[in-house]
Amino acid sequence: MFSTSPGPRRSAVPRAGRRTTRSLWEAVGDDPALRAAYRLCRARTKRQDPAEYALIQLVPAVMRPACWALWAAANAIDDLADDHSVDAERRAERVGVWIAALDHDVATGSSTDPVRRALVDTAWRWRLDISGLHGAMAVVRRDSHGQRFADWNSWRAWGRGTLLPWFDQVRDLFDKAGAGVALRLDRQEVYTTFLDGVRLTDILTDLSADLAQGDLLLPGQALDRFPGCEDDLSHLRWSPATAALVTDLTRLARAWVTQPALAHGMHPGPAVVLDTMAGLLRAQLDAVDAAGPALLRTPPRPSVAATARLVVPARARSALAWSLTPVTVPRPCEARAPAVPAQSPPARRPVFDRPPPHPSGEQPPRIPADRMPTHVAVIMDGNGRWARHRGLPRHEGHRAGRAAAREMVYGALEIGLRHLTLYTLSTENWKRDGEEIGAILDILREELEDYPFQDLDVRVRWHGRPERLPQDVVDSMRLRERTTRDRTGLTLTTCINYGGRDEITRAAAALARRVRDGELDPDAIREEDLARHLPQPDMPDVDLLWRTGAEQRVSNFLPWHTSYAELYFTSDHWPETDRRHLWQAIGEYTRRQRRHGASADSPVPGTPGTAPPSGTAENMGTSDVPG
């Protein structure tokens, strides 16, 4: 949804009947001003983007007002940024005023602006955290001054920054309605590639309008493949180079929006919407291909017949799909006082609890900021041996290890660590006894359900593959990721069904696909290119890798990120550890000399101090690559 390419001049969708209309407005309530606000959003959607309006008609009537409000808000921001009747500074100022007004409206629960009023009501009614839209709005504000992109990477970052937060709101809306758009981890790249196709289709469609305003929102890397086309476009000349560029980009966009795997395993209702959206985008690209020189004068539109061939059968399929699962209709909020901290404006940050103190009363050591590691990764080993020494089944060791994991989070928050990564289940662990694996998954379910960090400033991330994991576990982990994504304290990454060589293999495969598609020169690939294609590209390098349980190996854990990590091995079994052991590990780190390949008498600036004595079990394997 939020395909911004123009559709036909009038919708090919039949009108809803009286029953649908009643259920639609029952979802809004009796407030005449609020109904008028939603009607305005609906009218703008239908007038400015009939294709988007047709897509929204495929969702249950009670959800449509929320979709109209989200689309109208996104379009209102874009219109302010694209208004060339004023200069760039004034455009940026207007966007900033709109964003600030939205913050105020969210805090008060209403608005004098009809679009913002509908958006705020949608957020309260469906319990959506629209604070996540700030990033997208900030990108649009910067767009007021124009954009230029050197390569596909910078173009993707911009496009995803503007689209992904809005799409995530629609995903959350489906979640709240009881029809979650479950995107498994192995399909995240497919999802973002699909959004790249949405953005590229939008740019090709609006090429004439953008060029008239002096904007060319295509990466230089694409333009350079067709010498002379950039100058031709700036002068609105249709040349062989321009035609070749458009043909190449429509081919690329068509490949990006054709992602059959995206909807596999998804609720049939959202799956029909995504499938129809992909079809409408391909129809739009067909219109771009057929436009020829007219593409530089006016936005092309697919025919009404072409759109009807997609939308009419989709209406029947969506009606059947939604009849299989009842939609949750939220109750209107009685009070407008902010009930969820994340819905407050950014200036009013949520107040989180402090972690419970250690029973001994011990406090963390004071460590200077320049000696503090940013990222500590832990191999939680020794659960089974701990249980065996006590005559217990192995799975009881895993259960006892839950307390140690919680302690590490508490200790990380107290000492001020920014990133903590725990190795919970490796891809190799599936070789173990089925009863033990089942017990581990049950413990994981319990932790996700109880979630002891709800009131702490902890952002949760999952790193691993979904294959072989139960779908309810995958869905629960994704839910925790979404509900904590705006927290800024500790980032807790749990590696579940994770393999280090596997993530590097997947990154290499992604690079190979880009080379195949002509987006990347294989001779120009750098380390940074591979790092950007890892499943967690923004994960910082590991500073300290700690393994409990007396073993001294890294077990295929974060090989890319631990290239220069300090290694720290202890003999304690994992259930025997608590936050004080984490503090000891960090204290040991501060005494290491990190050289990153430099000689011993020329340490890297800003790294911890003197090297520890070598030869001890705790320090084996800590030397860097010889310089």
Secondary structure, 3 states (H helix, E strand, C coil): CCCCCCCCCCCCCCCCCHHHHHHHHHCCCCCHHHHHHHHHHHHHHHHHCHHHHHHHCCCCHHHHHHHHHHHHHHHHHHHHHHCCCCCHHHHHHHHHHHHHHHHHHHHHCCCCCHHHHHHHHHHHHHCCCHHHHHHHHHHHHHHCCCCCECCHHHHHHHHHHHHHHHHHHHHHHHHHCCCCCCCCHHHHHHHHHHHHHHHHHHHHHCHHHHHHCCCCCCEHHHHCCCCCHHHHHHCCCCCHHHHHHHHHHHHHHHHHHCCHHHHCCCCHHHHHHHHHHHHHHHHHHHHHHHHHHHHHCCCCCCCHHHHHHHHHHHHHHHHHHHHHCCCCCCCCCCCCCCCCHHHCCCCCCCCCCCCCCCCCCCCCCCCCHHHCCCEEEEECCCHHHHHHHCCCCHHHHHHHHHHHHHHHHHHHHHHCCCEEEEEEEEHHHHHCCHHHHHHHHHHHHHHHHHCCCCCCCEEEEEECCCCCCCHHHHHHHHHHHHHHCCCCCEEEEEEEEECHHHHHHHHHHHHHHHHHCCCCCHHHCCHHHHHHCCCCCCCCCCCEEEECCCCCCCCCCCCCCCCCCEEEECCCCHHHCCHHHHHHHHHHHHCCCCCCCCCCCCCCCCCCCCCCCCCCHHHCCCCCCCC
